[in-house]
Amino acid sequence: MTFSVKTSTNIPEFWDENLSKNKSSTGYQISSWGMIYQESYNSTPLFLEVTKNNDLAAQLLVLLHANYSWRDANPLATKLGEKLNMKNSLDWIYGPIIHDSSSYTEIIEAILSELDSRSE
């Protein structure tokens, strides 16, 4: 099976509506959660949609932080983090939300592959 992963910093059409159709969804995946981090911490929300034959198989809200983990660090650690280019981090609180449970492993592999390519 071939899965495609679309990643966007804009909220995809029907994002929240698709979440509401899945019993495993939580507030940590709704679009406004990403916007809270964007406005509060200058983080970048990444909306990942995994599709198979144009059907939604999974979705995941990931947050890319530039300084979030370093906001309370001492000045020496902050300077060292800048020099070693260690200040960026990527995380998510819950998920992914799987809509096609028969392909769980392949979906996870597609998501991790996409995130790995973005971390380089």
C-alpha positions in Angstrom: 0.0 0.0 0.0 1.2 3.5 -0.8 0.7 6.2 1.7 1.2 9.9 1.1 1.9 12.5 3.7 0.9 16.1 3.2 2.4 18.6 5.6 1.1 22.1 5.9 1.6 25.0 8.3 -1.9 26.2 7.3 -4.9 24.4 8.8 -6.2 21.9 6.2 -9.8 22.0 5.1 -12.0 19.8 7.3 -9.1 19.2 9.8 -11.3 19.6 13.0 -14.3 18.0 11.3 -12.3 14.8 10.5 -11.0 14.7 14.0 -14.5 14.8 15.4 -15.3 11.6 13.5 -12.7 9.6 15.4 -13.3 8.5 19.0 -9.5 8.6 19.8 -9.3 12.4 19.0 -8.4 14.8 21.8 -8.2 18.5 22.2 -4.4 18.3 21.6 -5.0 17.6 17.9 -7.5 20.4 17.1 -6.3 23.2 15.0 -6.7 25.9 17.7 -4.2 24.0 19.9 -1.5 24.6 17.3 -2.5 28.3 17.1 -2.1 28.7 20.8 1.5 27.5 20.6 2.1 29.7 17.5 0.9 32.8 19.3 2.2 32.0 22.8 5.7 30.6 21.9 6.2 31.5 18.3 6.1 27.8 17.5 5.1 26.5 14.0 2.2 24.0 13.9 2.6 21.3 11.3 -0.5 19.6 10.2 0.2 16.1 8.8 -2.4 14.2 6.8 -1.7 10.7 5.7 -3.7 9.5 2.8 -4.1 6.3 0.8 -5.8 6.6 -2.6 -6.9 10.1 -1.6 -8.7 8.8 1.5 -7.7 10.1 4.9 -5.9 7.4 6.8 -4.4 9.5 9.7 -3.7 13.0 10.9 -1.3 14.4 13.4 -0.6 17.9 14.7 3.1 18.4 15.3 4.7 21.5 16.9 8.1 22.8 15.7 9.6 25.0 18.4 12.5 27.3 17.9 13.1 28.3 21.6 10.4 26.6 23.6 12.6 24.1 25.4 15.2 26.9 26.1 13.0 29.6 27.5 14.2 29.2 31.1 17.8 28.2 30.3 20.7 30.1 31.8 22.6 32.4 29.4 25.6 30.1 29.0 23.4 27.1 28.0 21.5 29.3 25.7 24.6 30.5 23.9 26.0 27.0 23.7 22.6 25.8 22.3 22.8 28.5 19.6 26.4 27.6 18.7 25.6 23.9 18.4 22.3 24.6 16.6 20.4 22.6 19.2 17.6 25.0 19.9 15.0 23.6 17.6 12.7 20.8 18.7 9.7 19.0 17.3 7.0 17.3 19.4 3.4 16.4 19.7 1.3 15.7 22.8 -1.1 13.0 21.5 -1.6 11.0 18.4 -1.5 10.3 15.6 -5.2 9.9 15.0 -5.5 6.8 12.9 -8.6 6.6 10.7 -7.5 3.3 9.0 -6.6 0.9 11.8 -5.9 -1.9 9.4 -2.7 -0.1 8.2 -1.4 1.2 11.6 2.2 0.1 11.1 2.5 1.6 7.6 0.9 4.8 8.7 3.4 5.2 11.6 6.3 4.5 9.3 5.1 7.1 6.8 4.7 9.7 9.5 8.1 9.0 11.1 9.7 9.1 7.6 8.2 12.5 6.9 9.3 13.8 10.3 12.8 12.4 9.8 13.1 14.2 6.4 12.1 17.5 8.0 14.6 17.1 10.9 17.7 17.2 8.7 
